[in-house]
Amino acid sequence: MKVVVSASTKVGLKWVGESTKLLFKSRTVLSQSLPLFSLQSFPNPLTPSQHLFQHRSRAHYFNHTPAMPVPSFERLVRFVPKAEEEVLIGQPVDLELDVGAAFIAGKEVEVDVYSGSSILEPGTPTGTIKEIGKLLSPLAESEVGTIRCIGLNYVQHAHEVKMAIPDLPTVFMKPSTSLADPYPSPTVIPKFALKDDCCDYESELVIVIGEKCKDVSEADALKYVLGYTAANDVSSRASQFAQSQWCFSKSFDGACPIGPVLVSTKLIPDPSKLRVRGLKNGKVMQDCGTDDLIFPVAKIVSFLSQGTTMLPGTIILTGTPAGVGNSFTPKEYLREGDTFSVEILPHIGTMMTKFEYQK
């Protein structure tokens, strides 16, 4: 283990009268970035054992909801260090690195470990540097509750499926058991989808709620957002088209891989300026800006909060752009051995999933 002073530890406290303001000093990237995996280069004193599996229940966050401060991080990952078993969270030392792409390529990815055990309460950087051995989803299953999803939310996607632009968001749910880790953990295509050869992909921007909220306005909605990540809303099309509700067709185990990086609202103050791409086995299938969203992020958060409490850790999938597998002739469905990557730029980077058949 080596200890360095990473960029994320450069945080100082400045006292003004009786109040304390947290000042984030300009960062210096100490490790040389990998040009191929840089987010800018794409085309378009806590012991580790104290972290071990300390995931609080959602009841904890229901009763403990501090006011949202300026995030103490820019980009967080949840991971298991190489040659270890502890689950840790921390910030990549190279703040410009596409963590997912670098890890997939077998590159060393170093992380400044944070003192907290959850991205919902990350604590502060410790200066202890660990190399990632396994990437995990940013949130544990016990932290997310029901996963909220918005369907038919890109103009181009509505056109490709020949459906009218909706007046209100179309909402469906996934259970927490559908949450899955990114590569190298596989997503298993279940037998009910396998028999119809209908397993499809959907590249999506994910909202992570950081503070309990209810009945919030669009103007205030982004104040409750902790950050953003990427997801693949894996779907069984035969089951989806056989009935009017979509939950069953999108709720199987592993049908919601997310991650690997959670990016704070400091880096993404305007989520309408991102680009979402989906690549099947390296081939671009989806490519669209989030300015094509029918219902933008603030509208989604406000709408879902009406009469309904959303707890910290709530994740919201915002919909998929045009180019889903079902739209092609022949169909571009997912099969054993396929990989699918969701890229969201800038800042979030790549989330890859590999697929296997249920045995």
Beta strands, then each sheet from edge to edge (+ up, - down):
strand 1: 11-16
strand 2: 19-24
strand 3: 75-81
strand 4: 88-92
strand 5: 110-114
strand 6: 125-136
strand 7: 147-151
strand 8: 170-174
strand 9: 179-180
strand 10: 186-189
strand 11: 199-200
strand 12: 203-209
strand 13: 225-232
strand 14: 235-236
strand 15: 256-264
strand 16: 275-280
strand 17: 283-289
strand 18: 315-317
strand 19: 339-345
strand 20: 349-357
sheet 1: 1+ 2-
sheet 2: 8+ 7- 18- 12+ 13- 15+ 3- 4+ 5- 6+
sheet 3: 8+ 7- 18- 12+ 13- 15+ 9+
sheet 4: 10+ 20+ 19- 16+ 17-
sheet 5: 11+ 14-
end
